[in-house]
């Protein structure tokens, strides 16, 4: 092996951000020795060396994005049995390695395609335009080319420089926020989301009740009584898979972005066990040590945004799930009881469901069950 490329990290993850190198060029490493840490959408992963040998070159620095199959390092004194090639400009710890990739039979045939180390995106620009961008300090990965096949022109670069001077620099999203943006765009493009809103009277709750655990318990009951929303939907072949076990994705807000760890089998575990499991998941998320497998496989999702602010929302469904419940901020409200005004505690709910996979009646019945269970003492 000559080049060691970013391996498949599982769970459909196609890119990662270099967090830290644990070695340097010239070091001799052993097989299975941890050589670097990378950050995916789901966790920080330590990557081991696949073999022993002396490291000739490191490709990329901390903060760089790298795709699965792109080179991480080059070993010295190794057989050149690597069939892949490095296309574009790959930033290394000691030098820049450049190759050229030509678009055959196109107007941009003599345009070099480079991989900017600050982003894994590709840019199309002539050497003259690259020189102009360098002089104006313009990040070409932030520029949309208006020329043929997306070729970046001088006008594109000058306009980008003017926008930067007027409004400040733009920064490429990385890590969790980058993947979150892609997931939201995919959901918006694929899902036919409809949201139902209602309020449940929780006046009967005992003092000190745990709202999150009450919500988890109610979702478990609703999924058993109205299973149409505890499902996966495949829009490519219009197939619906109803799932017996309820694995609840729980949105967790962090400074790095939104994480959705999965609390398994919520309908088959005690409240005490579920609370312990939820605490463990949140601790793992906050320390960025949660295993990737604990961030996938949800059958339905809960967003308890009301712990921060907000009464109602339009929670976003991430395929293949069919539904997500949003819980808003609890409030005191005047209600009529036996014709007299009284103050009761109210919990606002927002249930978004994929209308391709479930009807309004099915979603309404699901929400009614939730409200019935939540209203109980």
Phi, psi and omega per residue, in radians:
X1 nan 2.262 3.083
X2 -1.789 -0.870 3.120
X3 -1.865 2.345 2.999
X4 -1.802 2.074 -3.083
X5 -1.760 2.749 3.114
X6 -1.021 2.088 -3.084
X7 -1.364 2.924 3.049
X8 -1.143 2.091 -3.091
X9 -1.587 0.041 3.100
X10 1.432 3.042 3.072
X11 1.008 0.430 3.106
X12 1.308 0.240 -3.114
X13 -1.376 2.172 -3.047
X14 -1.931 -0.125 -3.137
X15 -2.631 2.823 3.120
X16 -2.632 2.849 3.110
X17 -1.960 2.270 3.120
X18 -1.175 2.150 3.118
X19 -1.636 -0.852 -3.067
X20 -2.809 2.366 2.964
X21 -1.520 2.362 3.092
X22 -1.757 0.048 3.113
X23 -2.389 3.074 3.075
X24 -2.448 2.858 3.110
X25 -1.011 2.352 -3.109
X26 1.758 -0.289 3.118
X27 -1.275 2.651 2.985
X28 -1.796 2.216 -3.072
X29 -2.016 2.748 3.090
X30 -1.804 2.736 3.076
X31 -1.027 2.365 3.136
X32 1.299 0.071 3.039
X33 -1.257 2.358 3.124
X34 -1.184 2.150 -3.072
X35 -1.875 -0.469 3.092
X36 -2.801 2.844 3.032
X37 -1.984 2.370 3.099
X38 -2.177 2.644 3.116
X39 -1.901 2.169 3.049
X40 -1.821 -3.037 3.103
X41 -1.180 -0.251 -2.984
X42 -2.061 -0.409 -3.090
X43 -2.998 2.974 2.969
X44 -1.613 2.180 -3.033
X45 -2.022 2.335 3.056
X46 -1.582 2.208 -3.061
X47 -1.819 2.134 3.135
X48 -1.568 2.777 3.058
X49 -1.310 2.381 -3.134
X50 -1.365 -0.208 -3.108
X51 -2.726 2.998 3.063
X52 -1.576 2.645 3.112
X53 2.776 3.077 3.110
X54 -1.652 2.357 -3.095
X55 -1.496 2.138 3.121
X56 -1.549 -0.823 -3.034
X57 -2.516 2.460 2.974
X58 -1.809 2.343 3.108
X59 -1.791 1.998 3.076
X60 1.731 2.702 3.102
X61 -2.096 2.993 3.078
X62 -0.982 2.316 -3.115
X63 1.730 -0.254 -3.137
X64 -1.367 2.546 3.045
X65 -1.589 2.437 3.095
X66 -2.403 2.407 3.131
X67 -1.593 2.720 3.008
X68 -0.990 2.267 -3.133
X69 1.673 -0.155 3.080
X70 -1.569 2.610 -3.006
X71 -1.239 2.459 3.045
X72 -1.806 -0.714 3.132
X73 -2.696 2.870 3.089
X74 -2.097 2.312 3.098
X75 -1.593 2.532 3.049
X76 -1.503 2.718 3.073
X77 0.933 0.732 3.139
X78 -2.075 2.697 3.090
X79 -1.203 2.394 -3.118
X80 -1.452 1.234 -3.121
X81 -1.788 0.244 3.139
X82 -1.524 2.177 -3.082
X83 -1.548 -0.154 -3.115
X84 -1.504 2.854 3.076
X85 -2.242 2.693 3.099
X86 -1.585 1.979 -3.106
X87 -1.768 2.228 3.112
X88 1.719 -2.728 -3.102
X89 -1.907 2.009 -3.106
X90 -1.888 2.133 -3.110
X91 -1.305 2.296 3.139
X92 -2.143 2.982 -3.121
X93 -1.288 -0.267 -3.069
X94 -2.225 -0.398 -3.092
X95 -2.808 2.971 3.083
X96 -1.849 2.198 3.109
X97 -1.756 2.163 -3.090
X98 -2.126 2.361 2.962
X99 -2.353 2.977 -3.105
X100 -2.136 2.459 3.089
X101 -2.169 2.075 -3.075
X102 -1.785 2.467 3.077
X103 -1.524 1.812 -3.017
X104 -1.249 2.357 3.034
X105 1.291 0.309 -3.139
X106 -2.095 2.848 3.103
X107 -1.076 -0.331 -3.113
X108 -1.731 0.544 -2.996
X109 -1.057 -0.550 -3.086
X110 -1.761 0.375 3.130
X111 -1.721 2.238 3.104
X112 -1.450 2.342 3.119
X113 -1.752 2.097 -3.092
X114 -1.949 2.601 3.029
X115 -1.779 1.817 3.137
X116 -1.159 2.275 -3.068
X117 -1.182 -0.303 3.120
X118 -1.391 -0.250 -3.126
X119 -2.702 2.614 3.140
X120 -1.465 0.016 3.109
X121 -1.195 2.758 3.079
X122 -1.775 2.560 3.090
X123 -2.212 2.569 3.095
X124 -1.998 2.017 -3.139
X125 -2.779 2.555 3.076
X126 -1.330 2.829 3.083
X127 -0.974 -0.617 3.122
X128 -1.109 -0.754 3.135
X129 -1.196 -0.631 3.084
X130 -1.106 -0.689 3.113
X131 -1.147 -0.723 3.093
X132 -1.075 -0.775 3.138
X133 -1.084 -0.672 3.124
X134 -1.153 -0.698 -3.131
X135 -1.180 -0.635 -3.125
X136 -1.580 0.013 3.141
X137 1.019 0.843 3.135
X138 -1.851 2.273 3.086
X139 -1.422 1.906 -3.072
X140 -1.132 -0.377 3.098
X141 -1.231 -0.228 3.106
X142 -1.722 0.086 -3.058
X143 -1.915 2.293 3.052
X144 -1.641 2.105 -3.096
X145 -1.278 2.375 3.123
X146 -1.760 -0.055 -3.131
X147 -1.451 -3.042 -3.127
X148 -1.047 2.295 3.134
X149 1.023 0.471 3.114
X150 1.471 0.251 3.126
X151 -1.096 2.289 3.134
X152 -1.402 2.278 -3.113
X153 -1.836 2.995 3.101
X154 -1.087 -0.698 3.112
X155 -1.064 -0.680 3.123
X156 -1.064 -0.773 -3.114
X157 -1.174 -0.763 -3.123
X158 -1.151 -0.669 3.089
X159 -1.142 -0.690 3.123
X160 -1.113 -0.688 3.108
X161 -1.133 -0.683 3.142
X162 -1.166 -0.744 3.110
X163 -1.091 -0.736 3.118
X164 -1.075 -0.781 -3.129
X165 -1.131 -0.586 -3.109
X166 -1.416 -0.653 -2.979
X167 -2.160 -0.027 -3.118
X168 1.685 2.935 -3.069
X169 -1.407 2.585 3.015
X170 -1.644 2.612 -3.119
X171 -2.159 2.325 3.121
X172 -1.176 2.292 3.081
X173 -1.154 2.476 -3.135
X174 -2.313 2.893 3.023
X175 1.005 -2.324 -3.050
X176 -1.083 -0.736 -3.095
X177 -1.156 -0.584 3.116
X178 -1.127 -0.825 -3.117
X179 -1.231 -0.619 3.094
X180 -1.055 -0.742 3.133
X181 -1.087 -0.736 3.132
X182 -1.150 -0.710 -3.129
X183 -1.141 -0.713 3.139
X184 -1.164 -0.672 3.110
X185 -1.139 -0.713 3.109
X186 -1.116 -0.758 -3.138
X187 -1.097 -0.738 -3.135
X188 -1.104 -0.622 -3.096
X189 -1.363 -0.540 -2.973
X190 -1.788 -0.591 -2.954
X191 -1.643 2.416 3.005
X192 -1.709 1.496 -3.032
X193 -1.548 2.350 3.051
X194 -2.245 2.428 -3.075
X195 -2.060 2.313 3.022
X196 -1.827 2.430 -3.121
X197 -2.112 2.486 3.026
X198 -2.870 2.941 3.109
X199 -2.095 2.432 3.084
X200 -1.979 2.352 -3.141
X201 -1.408 1.996 -3.095
X202 -1.934 0.504 -3.130
X203 -1.036 -0.502 -3.064
X204 -1.390 -0.091 -3.128
X205 -1.112 2.530 3.059
X206 -1.272 2.705 3.110
X207 -1.080 2.318 3.117
X208 1.490 0.193 3.101
X209 -1.029 2.545 3.101
X210 -1.577 1.827 -3.076
X211 -1.012 -0.691 -3.111
X212 -1.114 -0.742 -3.127
X213 -1.231 -0.566 3.054
X214 -1.134 -0.723 3.110
X215 -1.124 -0.762 3.134
X216 -1.067 -0.781 3.133
X217 -1.100 -0.723 -3.129
X218 -1.174 -0.669 3.105
X219 -1.112 -0.708 3.113
X220 -1.050 -0.748 3.123
X221 -1.160 -0.811 -3.109
X222 -1.070 -0.668 3.138
X223 -1.173 -0.534 3.109
X224 -1.335 -0.664 -3.096
X225 -1.465 -0.493 3.126
X226 -2.350 1.343 -2.949
X227 -1.275 -0.065 -3.065
X228 -1.080 -0.431 -3.101
X229 -1.667 -0.140 3.047
X230 -1.702 1.382 -2.938
X231 -2.735 2.950 2.986
X232 -2.050 2.433 3.141
X233 -2.142 2.269 3.107
X234 -1.823 1.841 -3.091
X235 -1.241 -0.348 -3.101
X236 -1.230 -0.583 3.118
X237 -2.170 0.212 3.086
X238 0.929 0.895 3.125
X239 -2.039 2.471 -3.110
X240 -2.059 2.264 3.121
X241 -2.020 1.898 3.046
X242 -1.347 2.388 -3.024
X243 -2.048 2.267 -3.089
X244 -1.226 -0.804 -3.093
X245 -1.448 2.469 -3.131
X246 -1.745 1.871 3.089
X247 -1.894 1.910 -2.959
X248 -1.650 2.083 2.977
X249 -1.387 2.278 -3.097
X250 -2.099 2.037 -3.113
X251 -1.176 2.235 3.139
X252 -2.135 2.108 -3.130
X253 -1.456 2.283 3.076
X254 -2.383 2.842 3.086
X255 -1.038 -0.487 -3.127
X256 -1.405 -0.289 -3.102
X257 2.424 -2.944 -3.057
X258 -1.598 2.251 3.026
X259 -2.000 2.595 3.108
X260 -2.287 1.384 3.057
X261 -1.233 2.818 -3.022
X262 -1.976 2.154 3.051
X263 -1.621 2.001 -2.963
X264 -1.432 2.526 2.960
X265 0.868 0.996 -3.059
X266 -1.204 -0.381 -3.129
X267 -1.487 -0.160 -3.076
X268 -2.015 0.223 -3.098
X269 -2.204 2.739 3.121
X270 -1.294 2.777 3.129
X271 -1.069 -0.663 3.140
X272 -1.121 -0.752 3.133
X273 -1.173 -0.666 3.129
X274 -1.170 -0.722 3.115
X275 -1.090 -0.739 3.101
X276 -1.095 -0.766 3.127
X277 -1.112 -0.697 3.127
X278 -1.146 -0.734 3.106
X279 -1.073 -0.709 3.130
X280 -1.122 -0.719 3.126
X281 -1.112 -0.776 -3.130
X282 -1.135 -0.698 3.092
X283 -1.099 -0.719 -3.140
X284 -1.158 -0.675 3.102
X285 -1.132 -0.823 -3.089
X286 -1.137 -0.506 3.105
X287 -1.591 -0.043 -3.103
X288 1.013 0.609 3.117
X289 -2.041 0.309 -3.119
X290 -1.319 2.315 3.122
X291 -1.101 2.493 -3.138
X292 -0.975 -0.589 -3.102
X293 -1.180 -0.326 3.108
X294 -1.472 0.052 -3.140
X295 -1.983 0.253 -3.097
X296 -2.449 2.811 3.052
X297 1.619 0.199 3.118
X298 -1.120 2.522 3.089
X299 -1.824 -0.273 3.074
X300 -2.845 2.787 -2.989
X301 -2.286 2.598 3.063
X302 -2.126 2.278 3.020
X303 -2.107 1.850 -3.113
X304 -1.631 1.070 -3.044
X305 -1.201 -0.316 -3.118
X306 -1.134 -0.239 3.055
X307 -1.181 -0.284 3.110
X308 -1.848 -1.087 3.127
X309 -3.067 2.867 3.076
X310 1.839 2.388 3.127
X311 -1.669 -0.890 -3.139
X312 -2.245 2.846 3.138
X313 -2.705 3.065 2.976
X314 -2.036 1.324 -3.107
X315 -0.976 2.540 -3.061
X316 -1.681 2.249 3.088
X317 -1.476 2.256 3.062
X318 -1.779 2.070 3.137
X319 -0.981 2.579 0.180
X320 -1.627 0.116 -3.124
X321 -1.124 2.842 -3.026
X322 -1.924 -0.361 -3.046
X323 -2.604 2.686 3.027
X324 -2.492 2.370 3.116
X325 -1.827 2.263 3.040
X326 -1.879 2.313 3.105
X327 -1.964 2.131 -3.094
X328 -1.564 -3.023 -3.083
X329 -1.280 2.208 3.116
X330 -1.175 2.588 -3.103
X331 -2.629 2.777 3.001
X332 -1.549 2.402 -3.098
X333 -2.518 2.554 3.088
X334 -1.360 2.161 3.103
X335 -2.248 2.827 3.131
X336 -1.670 2.176 3.076
X337 -2.201 2.010 -3.083
X338 0.929 0.693 3.070
X339 1.393 0.085 -3.128
X340 -2.064 2.486 3.121
X341 -1.342 2.238 3.082
X342 -2.368 2.838 3.127
X343 -1.780 2.123 3.096
X344 -2.157 2.722 3.075
X345 -1.433 2.301 -3.096
X346 -2.132 2.513 3.095
X347 -2.097 1.973 3.128
X348 -1.383 2.431 -3.126
X349 -2.174 2.522 3.074
X350 -2.306 1.948 -3.116
X351 -1.892 1.946 3.062
X352 -1.720 2.304 3.122
X353 -2.321 2.679 3.117
X354 -1.438 1.934 -3.038
X355 -1.229 -0.173 3.022
X356 -1.259 -0.534 -3.008
X357 -1.816 -0.357 -3.087
X358 -2.456 2.582 3.109
X359 -1.512 2.899 3.079
X360 -1.085 -0.612 3.108
X361 -1.140 -0.737 3.128
X362 -1.119 -0.746 3.113
X363 -1.157 -0.699 3.123
X364 -1.095 -0.736 3.109
X365 -1.143 -0.671 3.089
X366 -1.050 -0.813 -3.129
X367 -1.138 -0.654 3.123
X368 -1.095 -0.699 3.103
X369 -1.134 -0.767 3.091
X370 -0.955 -0.835 -3.090
X371 -1.151 -0.668 3.118
X372 -1.092 -0.782 -3.117
X373 -1.207 -0.720 -3.119
X374 -1.192 -0.470 -3.129
X375 -1.346 -0.249 -3.089
X376 -1.256 2.644 3.104
X377 -1.070 nan nan
